[in-house]
Amino acid sequence: MSNNNFENFRIVSDMVDTLTDSDIRKIAGLINKKINQGEKIFNLTIGDFNPKVFPVPNEYMNEVFNAYKERHTNYPPIVGEPELRKTLSKFISDREHLDYSPDEFIVGGGGRPLIFTYFISCVNPDETVVFPVPSWNNNYYAHIVKSKMVIIETSPENNFMPLADSIKPFIKDASLIAMCSPLNPTGTVLQKENLNLLCDLILEENQRRKKANIKPVYLMYDQIYWLLTYKNYKHYNPVSINPEMRKYTLFVDGMSKYFAGTGLRVGWGFADDEVITKMKALFSHMGAFPPKPEQIAASRFLANKEWVDSYIDNFKQEVSKRLFSFYEGFLKLKSKGYKVNAIEPQAAIYLTVQFDLIGLKKPDGKIIQSTEDITNYLIDDAKVGLVPFSAFGSYNNPTWYRLSVGTCTHEEVSEILYNLENSLSKLS
C-alpha cells in the first residue's frame, strides 16, 4: 500500500474524526495567547470562576481537607457515597419539594458524564434529539451518540427560550428533548406556563407510545444554575409543575455553579427509579465519579442549612451586582445611539448582549462583515472577550453574545464598559 493510500484511511472512528472542538475553547485560546504575550484582555468568555474573586465556601473547603486527613482516599461507590445521596435527597426535598429517594441519584464528576449517560441511555443511533439553540454542548453530545438532531432556533423576543409550540411538530420522532433552565448561555429561565405546555406535550406523546409499545420520549432537564435567580424571576421544574413527568424527567444538577466549585467536580443526576437503575449499569463502566473526599465534604456541607444559605445569599448578591451593572451600562450605551442591546438578567452568571455591528466600518477602513469580525474587533480593540451565540449552535442570531461575570471583579465593570464605548465610538 502506498503512503498516499494510507493517508486516505481514517485512523480513528468516523464519529471522532468528524467531532469538532468547542468554538468557546477556540476563542478562549486566542484570548489566552494574547494574555500570554502581555496584553490585558478582559476574558468574559468562560462559564467558570476566578477563585480569587468567587472562592468556594470556606466550610466546604475545610471539609474537603478534613476528609483527606481522615484518609478517605479509596474508591467511592460507583454511583456515589451513600451519605451524599441521602443528603441530596433531603436537599432537593427541602428546597424544591421533590421526592426522590437516595437510590434515585447518581453522583458524577460534574454534569458532563451525567449528560453523556442520559444521551447514550435514551438515544439509539439515528434516533432524534430535539434541543433549542443557543444551548451548551447538546450538538456535540448528539453527534457522539450518532443521533439525528432537530435544532430549534430561538429569538430575543422570547428571551432565547423555546416555546412548546416550536417543539410540538417534532415530538413524535424524538427520543430525547434536551433543555436547560436557567439557560447557559443566556441567563434566562423557562416560564411556568411554557414549561407546563411542554410537559403536556410529552405526556400526551408518551400516552400514544405506551399504547403502541414504543419507548418513551424523555426530557433531560439541566438545572445546574437553579439556585441563582434574581429579582422576581423563579426557577420551575417539570415534576413540580406536573408530577406525572416524574417518569420521564432526567435531572442534572451539581456543586459547580452556585457554589463556584467547577474544579471540585461534584455533580449529580436524579430520575425515577425505573429509569435511573438502568442507567447505573452504564455509569458503572465509566468510572466518572468525583474523588471520595470531595463527595464526603459535599455531603457535610449540603447538610448544614446555615452554611448553604449564608453562602448562596452572598454569592447571589455579588453575581447580580455585576450582571445588573453590565446591563445598566449596555442600556446607557444604547441610549447614546450605539448599536448594542441587552436582556435583563434573570438567572445564572450570564448576561445576553448584542453588538449589531455588521456593516459598520472599522478605523482601518475595513467593513465588519461577520460574527467573527465582531468578536475579533472586541478582543483586539476593546480588549474584551465574549462568546457569540454561534458558538452555542445558533446561527440565526449572529450579533448576540454571552457575557460571563465569573472572573470579573465589580471594579472592572466600569473599565470594561469604558473600553467598549471607546471602541464603538470608532465605528462608522
Residue pairs with C-beta under 8 A, 6 or more apart in sequence:
10 17
15 143
15 144
15 146
18 143
19 140
19 143
19 144
20 140
22 137
22 140
22 391
23 387
23 390
23 391
24 45
24 46
24 387
24 391
27 45
27 375
27 385
27 387
27 391
28 43
28 45
28 46
28 385
30 379
31 41
31 43
31 45
31 379
31 385
32 43
34 41
34 379
35 41
35 43
39 383
40 383
41 379
41 383
41 384
41 385
42 383
42 384
42 385
42 408
42 412
42 415
42 416
42 419
43 385
43 407
44 384
44 385
44 386
44 403
44 404
44 405
44 407
44 408
44 416
45 385
45 386
45 387
45 402
45 404
46 404
46 406
46 407
47 136
47 184
47 185
47 257
47 349
47 350
47 404
47 406
48 262
48 404
48 406
48 407
49 260
49 262
49 349
49 406
49 407
50 406
50 407
50 408
51 260
53 406
53 407
53 408
53 409
54 260
54 315
54 318
54 319
54 406
55 61
55 260
56 259
56 260
56 261
56 264
57 259
57 301
57 307
57 311
59 301
59 304
59 307
59 311
60 255
60 259
60 261
60 264
60 297
60 298
60 301
60 307
61 297
63 296
63 297
63 300
63 301
64 264
64 293
64 294
64 297
66 297
67 292
67 293
67 294
67 296
67 297
68 293
72 292
72 293
72 296
73 292
73 293
74 292
75 292
76 107
76 289
76 290
76 291
76 292
76 295
78 280
78 283
78 284
78 287
78 289
79 85
79 105
79 106
79 107
79 280
79 283
79 284
79 289
80 105
80 106
80 107
80 268
80 289
80 295
81 107
81 292
81 295
81 296
81 299
82 102
83 296
83 299
84 107
84 295
84 296
84 298
84 299
84 302
85 102
85 103
85 105
85 107
85 268
86 102
86 299
87 298
87 299
87 302
87 303
88 102
88 105
88 107
88 268
88 270
88 302
89 100
89 101
89 102
89 104
89 105
90 303
91 302
92 98
92 100
92 253
92 270
93 99
93 100
94 305
95 227
96 226
96 237
96 240
97 240
98 237
98 239
98 240
100 270
100 271
101 273
103 273
103 276
104 270
104 271
104 272
104 273
104 276
105 268
105 269
105 270
105 276
106 114
106 117
106 268
106 269
106 270
106 276
106 279
106 280
106 283
107 266
107 267
107 268
107 289
107 290
107 295
108 114
108 117
108 254
108 267
108 268
108 269
108 283
108 288
108 289
108 290
109 265
109 266
109 267
109 288
109 289
109 290
110 254
110 256
110 262
110 265
110 266
110 267
110 290
111 222
111 224
111 252
111 253
111 254
111 256
111 267
112 267
113 267
113 283
113 286
113 288
114 252
114 267
114 268
114 269
115 137
115 141
115 220
115 222
115 252
116 141
116 144
116 286
117 269
117 279
117 282
117 283
117 286
117 288
118 176
118 218
118 220
118 250
118 252
118 269
118 279
119 129
119 141
119 142
119 144
119 145
119 147
119 176
119 178
119 220
120 144
120 145
120 282
121 278
121 279
121 282
122 175
122 176
122 218
122 220
122 250
123 129
123 142
123 145
123 147
123 175
123 176
124 147
124 175
125 145
125 146
125 147
126 146
126 147
126 148
127 147
127 148
127 175
128 147
128 148
128 149
128 150
128 170
128 173
128 174
128 175
129 138
129 141
129 142
129 145
129 147
129 148
129 149
129 150
129 174
129 175
129 176
129 177
129 178
130 150
130 152
130 167
130 170
130 171
130 174
130 176
130 177
130 178
131 138
131 139
131 142
131 149
131 150
131 151
131 152
131 177
131 178
131 179
132 151
132 152
132 153
132 154
132 160
132 161
132 162
132 166
132 179
133 139
133 151
133 152
133 153
133 154
133 389
133 392
133 393
133 394
134 154
134 160
134 183
134 185
134 186
134 389
134 392
134 393
134 394
134 397
134 400
134 402
135 178
135 180
135 183
135 184
135 185
135 392
135 393
136 180
136 184
136 185
136 392
138 178
138 393
139 149
139 151
139 393
141 178
142 148
142 149
143 149
147 175
147 176
148 173
150 170
150 173
150 174
151 393
152 162
152 166
152 167
152 170
153 394
153 395
153 396
153 397
154 160
154 161
154 162
154 166
154 394
155 396
155 397
156 341
156 343
156 352
156 354
156 397
156 400
159 186
159 188
159 343
159 346
159 352
160 183
160 186
160 188
160 343
160 352
160 389
160 394
160 397
160 400
161 181
161 183
161 186
161 188
161 189
161 190
161 191
161 194
162 179
163 194
163 197
164 194
164 197
164 198
164 200
164 201
165 197
167 177
167 198
167 201
168 201
171 177
171 201
171 202
171 205
171 217
172 205
172 208
174 205
174 217
175 215
175 217
175 218
176 217
176 218
176 219
176 220
177 198
177 202
177 217
177 218
177 219
177 220
178 220
178 222
179 190
179 198
179 219
179 220
179 221
179 222
180 221
180 222
180 223
180 224
181 189
181 190
181 195
181 221
181 222
181 223
181 226
181 235
181 236
182 188
182 189
182 223
182 225
182 226
182 228
182 229
182 235
182 346
182 347
182 348
183 189
183 190
183 347
183 348
184 225
184 348
184 350
184 402
185 350
185 352
185 387
185 389
185 392
185 402
186 343
186 350
186 352
186 402
187 323
187 343
187 345
187 346
187 347
187 348
187 349
187 350
187 351
187 352
188 343
188 346
188 347
188 352
189 229
189 233
189 234
189 235
189 236
189 346
189 347
190 198
190 236
191 236
192 234
192 236
192 241
195 236
195 238
195 241
196 241
196 242
198 219
198 238
199 219
199 238
199 241
199 242
199 244
199 245
200 242
202 217
202 219
202 245
202 248
203 242
203 244
203 245
203 248
205 216
205 217
206 216
206 217
206 247
206 248
209 215
209 216
209 217
210 216
216 247
216 248
217 248
218 248
218 249
218 250
218 275
219 238
219 245
219 248
219 249
219 250
220 250
220 252
221 237
221 238
221 249
221 250
221 251
221 252
222 252
223 235
223 237
223 251
223 252
223 253
224 252
224 253
224 254
224 256
224 257
224 258
224 267
225 257
225 258
225 347
225 348
225 349
226 235
226 237
226 253
226 258
226 347
227 235
227 258
227 312
227 316
228 257
228 258
228 315
228 316
228 319
228 347
228 348
228 349
229 235
229 346
229 347
230 316
230 320
230 323
230 324
230 345
230 346
230 347
231 346
233 346
233 347
235 347
237 249
237 251
238 245
238 249
239 245
239 246
239 249
246 272
247 272
247 274
247 275
248 272
249 271
249 272
250 269
250 271
250 275
251 269
251 270
251 271
252 267
252 269
253 267
253 268
253 269
253 270
254 266
254 267
254 268
255 261
255 264
255 266
255 267
255 298
256 262
256 264
256 265
256 266
256 267
257 348
257 349
258 312
258 315
259 311
259 315
260 315
260 406
264 290
264 294
264 298
265 290
265 291
265 294
266 290
266 294
266 295
266 298
267 290
269 276
270 276
271 279
289 295
290 298
301 307
301 308
302 308
318 410
319 349
319 405
320 345
321 410
322 405
322 408
322 410
322 413
323 345
323 349
323 350
323 351
323 405
324 345
325 410
325 413
325 414
326 342
326 351
326 353
326 403
326 405
326 413
326 416
326 417
327 342
327 344
327 345
327 351
329 413
329 414
329 417
330 340
330 341
330 342
330 351
330 353
330 417
331 342
333 340
333 417
333 420
333 421
333 424
334 340
334 341
334 342
336 421
338 421
338 424
338 425
339 355
339 356
339 357
339 360
339 424
340 353
340 354
340 355
340 356
340 420
340 424
341 353
341 354
341 356
342 351
342 352
342 353
342 354
343 351
343 352
343 353
345 351
349 404
349 405
349 406
350 402
350 403
350 404
350 405
351 402
351 403
351 405
352 400
352 401
352 402
352 403
353 386
353 400
353 401
353 402
353 403
354 399
354 400
354 401
355 374
355 378
355 399
355 401
356 399
357 368
357 373
357 374
357 377
357 399
357 427
358 368
358 369
358 370
358 373
358 374
358 398
358 399
359 367
359 368
359 369
360 367
360 368
360 427
360 428
361 367
361 368
361 427
361 428
362 368
362 377
362 381
362 426
362 427
363 381
363 426
368 374
368 377
368 427
370 398
371 388
371 390
371 398
371 399
374 388
374 399
375 386
375 388
377 423
378 384
378 385
378 386
378 420
378 423
379 385
381 423
381 426
382 416
382 419
382 420
382 422
382 423
383 419
384 416
384 419
384 420
386 401
386 402
386 403
387 401
387 402
387 404
388 398
388 400
388 401
388 402
389 397
389 398
389 400
389 401
389 402
390 397
390 398
392 402
394 400
408 416
